[in-house]
Amino acid sequence: MIGRRQNPDDYLLAYEQDASNYSIGTVNSYITDDFYALLDDGEGEAIVREKPDLATGRMVAITDEQAKVLVDKVERYLSNVDAGEWKNNVVMLGDDGDANEHMEDAERVAKEYQQGSNDRLNLSKIYWDRYNRVPSAIGYTYPMVRQQPCATWKKALPSSTIVDTELRFKCRMKPL
């Protein structure tokens, strides 16, 4: 697809939100597709305060075959072919950068999940600052942060799930 389509009109651009009121930066700005899900008249001017009318997300595929695998996985998910306990598992991740802002956000959302789930969700948390930081050639890393979710996902997820493909790459896992 990328190799064959060089026309910019063939791509759906992402919307970059600058929440800082100063300039686009790494902490106060972010990329979102929420702009495309604001469907009511007059929406889109104050994207920070507006709520999307539907969920959005992207699946990245370079070839037609990769796109077909992703679409097939979505169809399996929607038809509930791979029903199981794994669908009730929620993992909150929060790194230790930006004065723990991400970890605090993850903890706030985790508390909201716990209050509203009536014990239907199996919530686990992986926060970087709870693990040993290890120096490496590229700076500090957290090997256990990577190993813990990969080990859990490897056991728990059916190979046909949507997240399976990306996790196998990130966790260096072979197909089940």
N, C-alpha and C positions, 0 to 999 in steps of 0.2 A: 504494500500500500504506500508506504513512504517512498520507496524507490520508484514507483510508477506514477505517483501523484505529486507533482511539484507545484501545483496551483494553490496559492494561499486560500482561495475560496473553498477548498476541500477540507479545511480544518476549522474546528470549533474552538475559538479562542477562550481562554480563561479570563475571568474578571479579577483584577487585583484591587483589593480594598485597602485603602490607607486610613487607618484608624487613629493616626497620630496627630492630625491637623497641621503637621509641619511638612514632612516629606516622606516619601516611601522609604522604609527601612526594614530591617529583619525582625524586629520585635513587635511593632505595632501595625504591621501590614501583613496580609495573607492572600493567598489565591483561593478563590471559591467559585463554585458554579451556582451558588444561591441566586445570583442575579437572574439566571434563566428560569428560576422557579418562582419568581415573583409575578404572579399572573393577574393580579387585580389591577384595575385602572389606576393610574397615578403612582404605582409602586416603582421603585428603582432609584429614587432620588436619595433616600436615606436608608441604604441597605443594612446598616448596622442595627437599626431599630425595627426593621421589617422582618416578618417571618415568612419563609418560603411556603408555598402552597403544596409542594410535593417534594419528595426526596430526590436528590441528584447524586450522581457518582460517575466515575469513568472507569472503563476497563481498557487497558492498553493492549493492543494487538498490532503487530507489524504485518503479519501475513493473514490471508483469508482463513487458513487452517487454524491459526491461533484464535481468531475471532469466533470461529465455529465452536471451538472447545469452550470458550467463555460463555457463549450463548447457550450451549447445551447444558452447562453447569447451572446457569440461571434457571433454565426450564426444569431441571431436576430439583432444584431448591424449591421453586414455586409449586411443584406437584408433590412435594413432601416425600419423595422417594427415599431420601436418606434421613428419615426422622430419627431422632435420638436425643440423648441427654446433652450432647455437644451444643445443641441450639440454645441451651439455657446458660451457657458459660459466657461470662463477661470478664475481660481482663483489662484493667485500667493500667496504663503506662504513663510514667511521669519522669522526665529527666531532671537533672540537678542544675541546669543552666538558668540564666535569667533570674537569679535570686529565688530559685525554686518555684517560679510562677507556674510552670507546667505541672509540677507535682501537686501544688495546691489546687489548681483547676481540676486535675484528675480526682483528687480527694473530695472536692465539692460535688462533682458529678457522681462519684461512687456513693456518697451519702444520699443523694437524690434517688439513685437506683435502689438502694437498700430500703428507703422509706416507701417507695412506690411499687416494689416488686412482690410484696407479700410472700417472700421467701421462694419465689419461682425461679430466681436467677442465682446461679453459682458465681459469686463475685470473688475475683482474686486481684491482687494489686502487685505491680512490679514497679517499684520506685528506685531509681538509680542510687540515691544517697543511702540506701539500705545495704549496698553491696560494696565490696572492696574495689577500689580504683587501682588499675594496673598500668604502669608506664609501658608504652610501646613506641615503635618507630614513627607512628602517626599521631602521637600524643597519648593521652590517658584513655583507656578503654575499660569496659565493665564486662568481662567474659561471662560471668554468671547471669547477667541480665539477658544475654543472648541465649544461653544454654537452657535456662529455666522454661521460657515459653516454647522454645523449639521442642524440648523433650515432651512437654505436655501436649502440644499440638500434634506431634508425630503419633502419639498414642490415641488421641481422642477424635481427630477429624477423619471422616471418610475421605477417600481419595477423590471423590467426585465433587467436593464442595468448592464453592467459588474462591475462597481464600487459599485453598490447597496449592494452586499453581505458584503464587507469589511466595508462600511460606517455604515451599520446597527450594526455591532459589535462595532465599535469605538464610535458611537453616541448612543449606547444602544437603538436603534430604533426597533420597531416591524414591521414586513412586512406590507406594505400598503394593 
